[in-house]
Amino acid sequence: MSLASLPLFVRLGGRPVILLGEGEPAEAKRRLLDRAGALVVGEDAPATLAIVAIEDEDAAQAAIARLKARGILVNAVDRPAVCDFTLPAIVERGPVIIAIGTGGVSAGLAAALRQRLETLLPAGLGALAEGLYAARTALRARFPDGAERRRAIGAALSPGGALDPLAEEHDVDAWLASADRPGARVEAFVLTSTDPDDLTLRQARALAAADRVYHRGDVPSAILDRARADAVRIASDSLPAEVGEGQVVDLSMAGPA
């Protein structure tokens, strides 16, 4: 399954961004750019990004053409077909930023999802991120192996774990003082559907946490895409006798009834 666009977080502090247009749509974009520390400039200024919030269709299309001719990436308000990039709805908890995008086709849906997430994510989520960052040296000392360290952190951040992100309070130092080395874990699933939306919660979580995914040739790529991007995918007719350490998922498709 291909991505319609690649989500990126861009540091705009002190960098010029062209903003064209007047009225509330343009002012809303200006407020967002100000929050990001961007330097808002006019059309003739050198820049790599531009936002066009011009209501008149002919004037907007002319401005978009001029900007694109200069190699500038353009976001055009209410014109998703000509956008090189879109601006997502944002949920912010300190350094934790969650962006919700719809490719520009439904700002209302993105806003509704943002509002729902605002009620779910605790205020202390940013502090958890900062605590993990501050503990990175101690984490490397306790878990020198990178894969083992990732598994330990993943287990702590899992639902009900010591650092469950949806919990109200977190104590990274207390967890680290008592954290054990995560053991090897193998989970095998016989899938009954080729649709990734039919994965059970357990299957989806296992794929998201797996270090290696063994799979039969008939398991579709849409299912494999639910694994981490850096998880190793191994096409195999059977699970090897020795799979090593880490979290391993073995996938096969159910045969015809």
C-alpha positions in Angstrom: 0.0 0.0 0.0 1.6 3.3 -1.1 1.5 6.5 0.9 -0.3 9.4 -0.7 2.3 11.7 1.0 5.2 11.2 3.3 4.7 12.9 6.7 7.6 15.1 7.7 8.4 17.4 10.6 10.3 20.5 9.3 12.2 22.9 11.6 11.1 26.4 10.4 12.7 28.5 13.1 14.1 31.6 11.4 13.5 30.3 7.9 11.5 32.2 5.3 8.1 30.9 4.2 6.0 32.8 1.7 2.4 33.5 2.7 0.0 35.0 0.1 -3.6 36.1 0.8 -5.8 38.0 3.2 -8.6 37.3 5.6 -9.1 34.5 8.1 -7.6 31.6 6.1 -4.4 33.5 5.6 -4.3 34.7 9.3 -4.8 31.1 10.5 -1.8 30.0 8.5 0.2 33.0 9.8 -0.5 32.0 13.4 0.6 28.5 12.7 3.8 29.7 11.0 4.5 32.1 13.9 4.2 29.2 16.4 6.8 27.3 14.4 9.1 30.3 14.4 9.0 30.8 10.6 9.9 34.1 9.0 6.8 35.1 7.0 7.8 36.8 3.7 6.2 38.0 0.4 6.1 36.3 -2.9 9.4 37.7 -4.3 11.5 36.7 -1.3 13.7 33.6 -1.6 12.1 30.6 0.1 11.5 26.9 -0.3 8.0 26.7 1.0 4.9 28.8 0.3 1.3 28.9 1.4 -1.3 30.4 -1.0 -4.5 31.5 0.8 -5.9 33.6 -2.0 -9.7 33.3 -2.5 -10.0 34.4 -6.1 -9.4 31.3 -8.3 -7.6 32.9 -11.2 -5.3 34.9 -8.9 -4.6 31.9 -6.8 -3.8 29.7 -9.8 -1.5 32.3 -11.3 0.4 32.7 -8.0 0.7 28.9 -7.6 2.1 28.7 -11.2 4.7 31.4 -10.5 5.8 29.8 -7.3 6.1 26.3 -8.7 8.1 27.7 -11.7 10.7 28.8 -9.1 10.8 25.3 -7.6 9.0 26.3 -4.4 6.8 23.7 -2.7 3.3 25.1 -2.4 0.3 24.6 0.0 -2.8 26.0 -1.5 -5.7 26.5 0.9 -8.8 24.5 -0.2 -7.1 23.3 -3.4 -5.7 19.8 -2.5 -5.1 18.8 -6.1 -2.3 21.4 -6.5 -0.7 21.1 -3.1 2.9 19.8 -2.8 2.4 19.6 1.0 -0.4 19.9 3.4 -0.7 21.2 7.0 -2.0 18.7 9.4 -4.2 19.1 12.5 -1.9 19.1 15.5 -2.0 17.7 19.0 0.9 19.1 21.1 2.2 17.8 24.4 5.6 19.5 24.9 8.1 17.9 22.5 5.4 15.3 21.5 3.6 16.4 18.4 0.9 14.3 16.8 -0.1 15.4 13.3 -3.3 14.2 11.6 -3.5 14.6 7.9 -6.1 13.8 5.2 -4.1 14.9 2.2 -6.1 18.1 2.3 -9.4 16.5 1.4 -11.2 17.0 4.7 -9.9 19.5 7.2 -13.1 18.9 9.3 -12.3 15.2 9.7 -8.7 16.0 10.8 -10.0 18.5 13.3 -12.5 16.0 14.7 -9.8 13.5 15.2 -7.6 16.1 16.8 -10.3 17.0 19.3 -10.8 13.3 20.2 -7.1 12.8 20.7 -6.9 15.9 22.9 -9.2 14.2 25.4 -7.2 10.9 25.4 -3.6 12.1 25.7 -2.6 13.1 29.3 -0.9 16.4 30.0 2.2 14.6 31.3 3.0 13.0 27.9 5.6 15.6 27.1 7.3 15.1 30.5 7.6 11.4 29.7 9.3 12.1 26.4 11.7 14.5 28.2 12.4 11.9 30.9 13.3 9.2 28.4 15.6 11.7 26.6 17.3 12.6 29.9 17.8 8.9 30.7 19.3 8.0 27.3 22.9 7.5 28.8 21.6 5.4 31.7 19.5 3.4 29.2 22.5 2.6 27.0 24.5 1.6 30.1 21.7 -0.8 31.3 20.9 -2.1 27.8 24.0 -1.8 25.7 22.5 -3.7 22.8 20.3 -1.4 20.7 17.7 -4.0 19.8 17.4 -5.1 23.4 17.1 -1.5 24.5 14.3 -0.9 22.1 12.4 -4.0 23.3 12.8 -2.9 27.0 11.4 0.5 26.2 8.7 -0.9 24.1 7.6 -3.2 26.9 7.6 -0.4 29.4 5.5 1.8 27.0 3.0 -0.9 26.2 -0.6 -0.7 27.6 -0.4 -1.3 31.3 3.4 -1.1 31.3 5.5 0.9 33.7 5.6 3.9 31.3 2.2 3.5 29.6 1.9 6.8 27.7 -1.8 7.1 28.5 -1.2 6.9 32.3 -1.3 10.2 34.2 2.1 9.7 36.0 5.4 8.2 34.9 8.7 7.7 36.8 11.4 6.8 34.3 14.2 6.6 36.9 12.2 4.1 39.0 11.4 2.0 36.0 15.0 2.0 34.9 16.3 1.0 38.3 14.2 -2.2 38.2 13.9 -2.9 34.5 14.8 -6.5 33.4 16.2 -7.7 30.2 13.4 -8.6 27.8 13.3 -12.2 26.8 12.8 -13.8 23.4 9.2 -14.0 22.3 7.6 -15.8 19.3 4.0 -15.3 18.2 2.5 -17.3 15.4 -0.7 -16.2 13.7 -2.9 -17.8 11.0 -4.6 -14.9 9.2 -8.1 -15.4 7.9 -8.2 -12.2 5.9 -5.9 -10.3 3.5 -7.3 -7.0 4.8 -5.0 -5.3 7.3 -8.1 -3.7 9.0 -9.2 -7.2 10.0 -6.1 -7.7 12.2 -6.9 -8.3 15.8 -5.6 -5.9 18.4 -3.1 -8.6 19.5 -1.9 -9.2 16.0 -1.5 -5.5 15.3 0.5 -5.0 18.5 2.7 -8.0 17.8 3.5 -6.7 14.3 4.2 -3.2 15.5 6.7 -4.6 18.1 8.4 -7.3 16.1 12.1 -7.3 15.3 11.6 -10.0 12.6 8.6 -11.1 10.7 8.6 -14.6 9.1 5.8 -14.9 6.5 4.5 -17.2 3.8 4.6 -16.1 0.2 0.8 -15.5 0.2 0.8 -13.0 3.0 0.0 -9.7 1.3 2.3 -6.7 1.5 -0.6 -4.6 3.1 -0.3 -6.9 6.1 3.5 -6.7 6.3 3.3 -2.9 6.1 1.8 -2.9 9.6 5.1 -4.0 11.0 7.8 -1.4 11.9 9.7 -0.1 8.9 13.0 -1.4 10.3 11.6 -4.9 11.2 13.3 -7.6 9.1 10.9 -9.4 6.8 11.8 -13.0 5.9 9.8 -15.0 3.4 9.9 -18.6 4.7 7.7 -21.7 4.4 8.2 -22.5 8.0 9.6 -20.9 11.2 13.3 -21.9 11.7 14.2 -24.1 14.7 16.3 -21.2 16.1 15.0 -17.7 15.7 17.4 -15.9 18.1 16.5 -13.2 20.5 13.9 -10.5 20.2 10.3 -10.4 19.3 9.4 -12.6 16.3 6.1 -12.9 14.5 5.3 -15.9 12.2 2.5 -15.2 9.7 0.6 -17.6 7.5 -2.7 -17.5 5.7 -5.6 -19.8 6.4 -6.3 -22.3 3.6 -9.7 -22.6 1.9 -12.5 -23.8 4.1 
